Amino acid sequence: MHLNTHADATTIVEQATAVLGPDYQQLMHQALTQRWVDCAPNVGKDSGAYTEMPYGVHPYIMMTWTDTLPALDTLIHELGHVGQMHYSADANPALTWVMPIYHCEAPSTFNELLLTRYLTQQATDNPRYNVLHCHGC
């Protein structure tokens, strides 16, 4: 699957996570539109992706965007960390808001499953989303 723009990814993420409710959807929208994601390729930038959040500030994602399905999958995975960090910091004091790594990966993996579900549903209506015939991913 080849995405036209990062804006396409924003729309897909918001639609794929809509099942989690308007608060979560709004958080995803904020992260994607208010520069919480450093997605530009830069000399010396590490490959892969990660999310970090200083307590009391919103999370930041560092990744390089490539207009591909793997990049979309990486983005929605990292946005799962954004949700977990945001809600955990909102509900817990500074000394106890960080979760064990096992708990941190659960929302990210769930976001990936939501993306797969959404794209599979879309594939029946729109061949552009057909992940079963993904050439050049």
SVG drawing of the C-alpha trace seen along z (x, -y; Angstrom):
<svg xmlns="http://www.w3.org/2000/svg" viewBox="-17 -22 42 33">
<polyline fill="none" stroke="black" stroke-width="0.4" points="0.0,0.0 1.3,-3.4 -0.1,-6.4 -0.2,-9.7 0.7,-11.9 1.2,-11.9 -2.3,-13.5 -3.7,-10.2 -2.1,-8.5 -3.7,-10.9 -7.2,-10.2 -6.6,-6.4 -5.4,-6.5 -8.3,-8.6 -10.8,-6.3 -9.1,-3.1 -9.1,-4.2 -12.6,-5.6 -13.9,-2.5 -12.0,-3.7 -14.1,-6.8 -13.9,-10.5 -11.4,-11.3 -8.9,-8.8 -9.6,-9.9 -9.0,-13.5 -5.7,-12.6 -4.6,-10.9 -5.6,-14.0 -3.7,-16.2 -0.6,-14.1 -0.7,-14.0 -1.6,-17.7 0.3,-19.5 3.8,-18.4 4.1,-15.6 5.6,-13.4 9.0,-14.1 8.6,-12.3 11.1,-14.1 14.1,-12.3 17.3,-13.9 21.0,-13.2 22.1,-11.3 18.6,-10.4 18.3,-6.9 16.3,-4.4 13.2,-2.8 10.9,-4.7 10.3,-5.4 8.1,-7.5 9.2,-9.5 7.3,-11.7 8.7,-14.0 6.2,-14.0 3.8,-17.0 4.4,-17.4 2.8,-15.6 4.5,-12.6 6.8,-12.9 7.3,-10.3 10.5,-10.1 10.4,-8.2 11.0,-8.7 7.8,-8.8 8.0,-6.9 4.4,-6.9 4.2,-3.1 2.1,-0.6 5.0,0.4 5.4,-3.3 1.7,-3.6 1.9,-0.4 4.9,-1.9 3.1,-5.2 -0.1,-3.7 2.1,-1.5 3.9,-4.5 0.6,-6.3 -0.5,-3.5 2.5,-4.5 1.2,-8.1 -2.2,-7.1 -0.7,-4.9 1.7,-7.6 -0.9,-10.4 -3.6,-8.6 -1.1,-7.1 0.5,-10.5 -3.0,-12.0 -4.1,-9.5 -0.9,-9.0 1.7,-11.1 5.2,-11.7 6.8,-8.9 4.4,-6.1 3.1,-7.0 5.6,-4.9 4.4,-1.3 6.4,1.9 7.5,2.6 5.0,5.4 2.1,3.1 3.5,0.4 3.4,2.7 -0.2,3.8 -1.9,0.6 0.5,0.3 -0.1,3.8 -3.9,3.2 -3.6,0.1 -1.9,2.3 -4.8,4.7 -7.3,1.9 -5.4,0.7 -5.4,4.2 -9.1,4.5 -9.8,1.1 -7.7,1.8 -9.3,5.2 -12.8,3.7 -11.8,1.0 -10.3,3.5 -13.7,4.8 -15.0,1.4 -11.9,-0.3 -9.0,1.6 -6.6,-1.2 -6.7,0.3 -6.3,3.9 -3.5,5.1 -3.7,8.6 -2.3,7.3 0.3,5.0 3.0,4.4 6.0,2.3 5.3,2.2"/>
</svg>
